[in-house]
Amino acid sequence: MDLLIRILLIGIAAIIGFFIGFFFRKYVIDSKLSSAEQKTNLMLNNAKKEAQNIKKEALLEGKEEVQNLKARNEDETKKQKFELKKREDRLLSREDSIEKKAYYLDKKEQIVNQKREEFDKKTKKFDEILEKEILRLEAIGELTKEEAKAILMKKIEDEAKYESAKEIRNIEAKLKEDADKMAKKIISQAIQRCAMDHVSETTVSVVNLPNDEMKGRIIGREGRNIRVFENLTGINIIVDDTPEAVILSSFDPVRREIARVTLENLITDGRIHPARIEEMYEKASKIISNEIKLEGEQAVFDTGISELNPGIVKVLGRLKYRTSYGQNVLLHSKEVAYIAGMIASELGMNSKKAKRAGLLHDIGKALTHDIEGSHAIIGAELARRLNEDEEICHAIESHHNEVEPKSILDVIIQAADQISGARREILESYIKRLESLEKIATKFKGIEKAYAIQAGREIRVMVKPEEVDENMSIMLSKEIAREIEKEMEYPGQIKVTVIRESRAIDYAK
């Protein structure tokens, strides 16, 4: 019984505890829910306030942007109005100018129409006079107009045949002259490189000696010194009766210069024997090699050319020891570079490229003693191997027309080369020739003045327009040309230009 009561009490206590725990837990949950609801409400209120603030700020910014846009639109409108006003003023000004021009044009048109009417009246009058004169001439000459025309046409035909025959003769003479020039050029180049049995001024160097005893020391015992020297340097020593001097002979200018320096150093040193000759030759070779390099660099610097291959610079320096037709080839190359640069500048082309091609155009002449062939072709091949521009290489190989020119640069280099190598006539004969040309021209009737220009290759004749008309000018130019041909000897052609008012009639003779 007691056990049952205890169990009952325990059950009652458990039930009471359960309800107490349930209500306590409910109370806790309700209190937490109330706190979360308060927080949520607080957050909502804060969010609403923040949204209102953002809305106010956005409205303020929008109002400011609207005001700025209005201000900008007003400024733009003012600018457009100002531009429109300027354009309107310009259009009005142009309209006034056009109206003035139209007024002046109307006046000019009236004047022109009036002059045209006067001209038509004069032309009609002249036609009547001409018709009367033709009838009078027919009566005097007992020839009709058609017969006179036939005689005149026959005369003109005969003159045309004569002129065509003469032109054919001139072409044949020119072809023969060109062929002779080409033959002489080939022969001279062959002689320059291959004739070993003669010595000219450009193939020898003279070395002065302190005394004639030095000649014996140069020759050496049984000629061993001179043999070693000639074998080593590749040149010939000529020991003759010339007092206190020996001659070094070779067609290779660089070898000759090395030999000259070697011999002068041996003479200064005083010890002449095979071992010393070899030593001095090595030193001289280095000196000349260095000098060649310096000369090439100086030429490049003087002409203002950059980024040139060192191999080309060295070969370029060798041209200092080469002459052609009395000119030092290095100085000639520099001169051609300057002239080509000036011509290219005048034509609006690349003057630096023209200078480069001009400086290198004769570079093959430094190698013609070692390589067979034309110096233009040799120079172009060298430039190609050393990565020069193809346009420059073609200008080098075409400057003597061995390859057909195909660009303006090729023609510029040809012209610059001809200018640099040109030979001038004696001043007295040159002036006399010009005076003779002017004297021949002024002999004819109706000529006011005559000027010989273009070094005597052209003569310009000023005629009196009231005495010489256009047809007479043509005949006059032919007569002057015939007289020049009859009285003077000259190479090529002389151009006769007859100038009447603003028109010119040319006739080449």
Helices and strands as residue ranges (DSSP letters): H 2-141, H 145-194, G 201-203, E 204-208, H 213-219, G 221-223, H 224-233, E 236-238, E 245-249, H 253-269, H 274-303, H 310-318, G 319-321, E 323-324, E 327-328, H 329-346, H 351-360, G 363-366, H 375-385, H 390-397, H 408-420, H 427-441, E 447-453, G 454-456, E 458-463, H 470-487, E 495-500, E 503-508
